[in-house]
Amino acid sequence: MNEFIAHWVSKIPNITGYETWVSTAISSLMVFILAVVAFVIAKRVFVHLIHKLFTKTSSDLDDVLIRRKVFDRLAYLAPSAVIYKLLPVAIHEYPGVVEFLLTAVAIYCVIVVAMVVDSVIDSLMDMYRSFSISRQKPIQSFAQVAKLVTYFIAIIIIVSLVIGESPLKLFAGLGAMTAVLMLIFKDPILGFVAGIQLSYNNIVGIGDWVEIPQHNADGDILEIGLTTVKVQNFDNTITTVPTQSLINESFKNWRGMQESGGRRIKRSIFLDVNSISFCDEEQISRYSKIDYIKEYLGVKRKELDQYNAEHANAQESLVNGRRITNVGTFRAYIIAYLEHHPQINKTLTLLVRQLAPSEAGLPIEIYAFSSEKDWIKYEAIQADIFDHLFAVAQEFDLRVFQKPSGGDFSKLVSS
C-alpha cells in the first residue's frame, strides 16, 4: 500500500522533497478512516445484532449485559485493533512516532478493557441481586474489591508501558512498599475482611432493619459496600456506617422478628396500689357477668371455697384463708382477652405478670406477640389493646396510676 501511495504522490507537481511526508500523512489518514469504519461496523452492526438477539431471549439475565453496556464498550476495541495493526506500516519512516502512538493505543486498550471488566462486574452483581439469596449474602464489597484490583492492575500496566518496563518488575517492587500500601488501603482492607465475615456468618443482609445507636442509625440496610454500609432511617435520611463497625461494635438486627411469627408487645400498665382489695360478693357477682372470666371465677371460687372449708379459721378474718382479689381477677381477664384477640399469635409466648412495685404503682406487664409484623399495623394493635385495658381497669375497681399534675394540686387548694 505504501508503495502505491508513494508512486501516486510522486506524480503530484511541485512535491519534490515532501513525498515521504505527504505519503505518510495520506497513509495515516487512511488508517484513521479504516479505524472509524471498523468502529461504525462494530457499533452499528455487531453490537446492534447482539442487542437484538438478546432482547428476543426469554431470560432477563442477558439483558443485564445490554443495560450495563458491556458490548458497547467492547466496540471501542475495534478501532484500536486497526490502528495497532496498520499504523506501523503507514508511518514506518518515523519509528519514534510509531513507538509513541503504539504505546498510546496500548494504554487506550488497557483503559477500555478495564471499563469492560467494570461493566461485567456490575452485570454479575445485577444478576446476583435478582436471586433472593442476595439479601442474606450481600457481595457488594467483593465486587468493589474486584473493581479495585482491576483498576490497580490497569494502572500498573499503564505505568509499565510508559516507562518501558515489565509489569512483573513493578509488582515485585511493590513488595517493598507493603507497609505503605497497608497504610493507604487500610480502610478498604478492613472493610473487605469485615464484608467476608458479614457474608459468611450471615450477620446482616440487604433490607434488614438494624439499630446502631453509636451512629444514630435506625432503619433498613440499603447497601453493604467495601468501606461503608448505607442505612435508610425511618425519617428517610441516610446514615453511612463503617463496615467494620458491624463487626467491632454491637448493634441490634430485627431480622429474627421479621422472620418469626409475630412482633413482640412488651409494655406495662401501672395500677394504684391503694385500689387493690379483696372482692366481696357484690364484686364477684358483677365480675361474673364478664364473658371472658365467667368460667375462671366459677372454677376459682370452688377452689377457694374448698380450701377455706378445710381450714376452720378461714372465715374469722379476711386475712385468714384465701380470697379473690380484684387485681388477680384483672390479670385473669387480660390473659383471657389476649387469648381471644384475633391479632395475637397464640403459638408464641403469651404472658401477663406482676413486676416489682415502685413509686409509680404496681406494674402489670403484658408480654405477647402480635401476628402482624408491619410497623404501622403493629402499633395500631398495641394501642388498641392498651386503650381497652386502660378503659376496663375501672370495671375491676382499679385505678390506673398517674403522678399528680398541677391541675390535681390546684383542685386540692381550691377545695
PyMOL commands that set and color helices and strands:
alter all, ss='L'
color gray80, all
select helices_A, chain A and resi 2-10+19-55+61-67+70-74+77-90+95-129+133-136+140-163+167-184+186-200+213-215+245-248+255-259+273-275+281-287+291-309+312-315+326-339+375-396+406-414
alter helices_A, ss='H'
color red, helices_A
select strands_A, chain A and resi 209-212+217-224+228-233+238-242+252-253+263-271+351-354+362-370
alter strands_A, ss='S'
color yellow, strands_A
deselect
rebuild
show_as cartoon
